Amino acid sequence: MSGLPAASVEELSEQVRGPVFRPGRKGYDEERSGFQTNFRHRPAVIVGATGAADVCAAVAFAGTHGLPVAVQLTGHGLAVAAQGEGLLVSTRRMTGVEIDPQARTARIEAGVRWEQAIAQAARHGLAPLNGSAPHVGAVGYTLGGGTGLLARQYGYAADHVRGIDVVLADGTLRHVTADSDPDLFWALRGGRDNFGIATSMEVGLFPITRLYGGGLFFAAESVPEVLSAYLAWTETVPEELTSSVSLLLHPDLPVIPEPLRGRYVAHVRIAYTGDTASGERLVAPLRAIAPRLIDSVREMPYTQSGSIYNDPVFPHAYYGNNILLGAMDAAVLVKTVLDVAGPEAPAVCVIDLRHLGGALSRPPAVAGAVGNRDAEYMLRVLTPLAATDIDIARPVHRRLFEALRPWTTGRTLNFIYADEHMPDQTSFVYAPDDLRRLVELKKVYDPTNMFRYNHNIPPAD
Ligand SMILES: Cc1cc2nc3c(=O)[nH]c(=O)nc-3n(C[C@H](O)[C@H](O)[C@H](O)COP(=O)(O)OP(=O)(O)OC[C@H]3O[C@@H](n4cnc5c(N)ncnc54)[C@H](O)[C@@H]3O)c2cc1C
């Protein structure tokens, strides 16, 4: 078993409250499985942590045995998979959420998915800065930046973290704030899984209970016009409105609503915190483009905000990446996207173009490592691997990103998914000075690069 003696694993089992899983034993495959099914961790041992003490014991054990350490909740954002070696900390049992309605904060444990925090915050008339999919993990999302439904109004989720409990490479638990450890606090918010395992975090909540939001679906023949009109329209909207447009071919399956089944469509997604009347006025130019196959933009409680994107909830195999774009000619963008990754492309491509700017472009109250704040749009491309082989998808994605290189300002960490042939991505994610600072801090906090199943920031020489 990858050089890890069974007796050592027995010893680990005695040190933690949660279960310990070894390859080939009951529960191992279930515990390592996640949302991404094409790449999966296959570690030498898994600890199903029940709390911070288990994470400390697991990391200390890994230190003693020279094992690299991975952490996983949902597997939505798996970056680099353990291949037969290493220790995986599974956080799915750490599901505590505590709301402080007076302070407008939530303390969220590492195993919490956004849906749980959204529901608990809503009881107090508050909302967190979650993303499009409520089943994504709150801690991984936030430490990776977190570009949420209300991003243009409030900025990155990472900008609203007040404190982080993190287990460092030496197995100690530290409560990290801007005052206690300014460098580490800066690095964790954007450096994600390079500096330790966050066991919980305290985040700001916002007085949002409702939205005017939903989706507008347009048929294939309107797609070029929708994309052009959407780009022009984004220049006119206030920061209280965050939106995106997706281009995708829906599978011809009974679970897909009939008007979309088997069709290539443009799906514009809207989240507006202003009142319904002004929301209707803002959305009117989009509704005027063409008849909608489905129009679900409406007044809704914030607890239903997951319906805006309606992201798939079932595990599947996918391959994808993103680029951040500065100011560019909209006509060039539309033509490039449709020519390279449109419905005629050799690979099935789901395009997601998100409008950034607003609070995302302003420096936060407490600086963090999230970079590329000058971007105006994020362009994602994702290929479901049930539809297209990864070897066919790779060159299509590469051609798209290459064609848009003159306008590309970087990449966002949260949407860089696993690929064993992926070159280093960190130079795209962080500003050069920030990356140098991260490399120096990695040497301080993780000199042996124990936390390396990630888009890796190597320790300075
Ligand atoms: C359907 C879907 C919709 C999404 N929508 C958005 C969106 O709107 N905005 C956005 O910004 N992102 C979005 N994402 C990306 C998502 O935020 C990232 O994939 C995120 O990393 C997922 O975190 P997780 O814990 O759920 O996944 P996991 O795969 O379990 O973890 C993802 C990464 O975070 C690290 N990590 C997890 N837990 C910890 C921890 N406790 N301490 C330190 N590191 C940790 C892991 O090492 C791993 O590299 C979406 C992803 C999917 C699949």
The ligand as a Gaussian input file, in Angstrom:
#p B3LYP/6-31G(d) Opt

LIG

0 1
 C      -21.406000      23.582000     -11.055000
 C      -20.338000      24.517000     -10.551000
 C      -20.627000      25.858000     -10.366000
 C      -19.652000      26.740000      -9.879000
 N      -19.958000      28.069000      -9.714000
 C      -19.002000      28.914000      -9.260000
 C      -19.255000      30.314000      -9.119000
 O      -20.352000      30.789000      -9.389000
 N      -18.239000      31.117000      -8.699000
 C      -17.008000      30.615000      -8.382000
 O      -16.130000      31.382000      -7.970000
 N      -16.749000      29.297000      -8.510000
 C      -17.699000      28.451000      -8.951000
 N      -17.409000      27.135000      -9.124000
 C      -16.062000      26.675000      -8.867000
 C      -15.931000      26.305000      -7.401000
 O      -15.963000      27.457000      -6.612000
 C      -14.610000      25.636000      -7.185000
 O      -14.606000      24.455000      -7.946000
 C      -14.389000      25.360000      -5.712000
 O      -13.030000      25.147000      -5.505000
 C      -15.183000      24.177000      -5.245000
 O      -14.922000      23.938000      -3.895000
 P      -15.416000      22.559000      -3.248000
 O      -14.928000      22.517000      -1.868000
 O      -16.870000      22.404000      -3.547000
 O      -14.680000      21.490000      -4.163000
 P      -13.441000      20.517000      -3.866000
 O      -13.124000      19.907000      -5.196000
 O      -13.724000      19.614000      -2.754000
 O      -12.290000      21.513000      -3.489000
 C      -11.856000      22.400000      -4.490000
 C      -10.481000      22.936000      -4.192000
 O      -10.533000      23.665000      -2.973000
 C       -9.584000      23.159000      -2.058000
 N      -10.215000      23.078000      -0.745000
 C      -11.380000      22.468000      -0.447000
 N      -11.601000      22.548000       0.879000
 C      -10.566000      23.212000       1.410000
 C      -10.221000      23.587000       2.736000
 N      -11.009000      23.266000       3.759000
 N       -9.061000      24.256000       2.948000
 C       -8.239000      24.570000       1.911000
 N       -8.524000      24.223000       0.618000
 C       -9.676000      23.559000       0.387000
 C       -9.208000      21.762000      -2.554000
 O       -7.870000      21.486000      -2.334000
 C       -9.481000      21.820000      -4.047000
 O       -8.324000      22.161000      -4.778000
 C      -18.365000      26.246000      -9.599000
 C      -18.067000      24.890000      -9.803000
 C      -19.030000      24.028000     -10.286000
 C      -18.663000      22.593000     -10.522000

